Amino acid sequence: MASITGEGRCETAAVMQHGAGAVFAYLTLSNLMSCGALAVSWALFVRATGQSPLAQGAWPKFALACTPLYLSVQATRPARLAAGLALAPAGERLLFWLSARLRVGRPAALAAAMVAEAALLLAGLAFVALAAGGAR
């Protein structure tokens, strides 16, 4: 496992050793946490104010309300990096399977996985936004 320095940087050799699987696992964890924080912030904002963050004049208030949760997610970066390295073998297996299934190279499999992940996360955010309601 890679050692993490005080600046939050991981040894390059450890990341290179784990390759695309570690990158995919780290990005997936980061995206899940960021979208989860945004979804929770959205739902809490609608509950507290009765309006959508997209309503006219609501965005600055939403950004202010969202900041503490966003900062707390950013504080978990070293833990996400360590988890990404620990989950690298699973990420490698998924990319290998996707590469074989789509009959493409690993870079294309990684791109396809990231596009699919983005679509799922955006669908989840849209669901939360619609379910939370709020005046437009």
N, C-alpha and C positions, 0 to 999 in steps of 0.2 A: 504494500500500500504506500502511496506517496505521502511524503511529509509535507505539511502545509506551513509556510512561513508566516511570520507576523503580518506581512502585507497581504495575505490571502492568496498568494500565488502557489501553485503546485509545481513540483519538479517536472520539468519538461519531459524527462526520460519516462516517468510513470505514465503520462498521458500518451506519449508515443507508443509505449508498450501496449496499452489497452486499445488504442486506435479509435476507429469510427464507432465501435460499440459504446465506449465511454462517452464520446461526444454526444451520441444519440441519447443515451440514458440521462446525461446531465441536462441536455436541452429539454428533454421530455419532463423531467422533474421541475426545472425552472419554469417552463411554460404552464404546467399544471398548477404550480403554486401561484404564479402571477395571475392567471385567469381565475383561479379560485378566490384570490384576494379581491380582484375586480368584481366578481360576481357577488361576494359577500358585501362589499362596499355598496354596490348598486342596490341590492335588496334592502340594506339598512338605511340607505339614503331615502329610498322611496317610502319606507315605513316611517321614517322620522319626519319627512317633509310633505309626503303625499303627492310628490311630483317626480317625474322622470328627470334624470340628470341631463337629458337632451332637451328639456323644456327651456324656453327662452329665459336667459339670465340664471339658470341653475348650475351651469357648468363650473363657474369659479367656486361655488359653495361645495359642489361635489368633489372637485379637485382637492380642496382643503380638507374635506372629510376623509378622503381616500388616502391622504399622505401618511398617516401613522401606520396603516396596514401595509402600504407599499414599503415603507422603511423597515418594518419588521420582516417582510419577505426578503429584502436585500441583506438583512443581517444574517440570514441563514445560508448565504452563499458558500462558506467553507463546508458546512454540513452537506449541502447539495453536491458539491464537488466530490466529497468523500463517498457519498451515496452513489453518485454517477460512476465512480471508479469501481465500487463494489458491485454495481449492476452491469458492468461492462460485458461480462460473459453472456448475460441474457440479451443485451443489446446486439452483440455479435451474432447470436443465434437467430434473432429476429431478422437482422439484415441479411444473413445468409439465406434464410428461408424466403424472404421477399425477393432477393436477387434470383433465386432458382425459380420461384413461382412466376415472376414477371419476365424471366429470361433476359435480364439486363445485368450490367456491371454493378459493382458495389456503390459507386457514386450515384448512379441513377436510383438504386434501391434506397439509399439514404435520402435522396431528394423526394422520392415517392412517399416514404414514411413520414417525412416532415410535412409534406403537403396534406397527407391524410390526417395527421395529428392536428394541423392548423384548422382543417375543415371541421373536425370533431369539436375542438375547443371553441371555435366560433359558433357552432350550433348550440353548444352548451351555454355560452354567454347569451345568445339570442333567446334561448328558452328561459333563462333567469330574468332577462329584461322583460319578456312578455308576461311571465308568471308574476313578477313583482308588481306590474301595473303602474299606476301613477298617472296623473294628468299629463297631457301632452302639451 
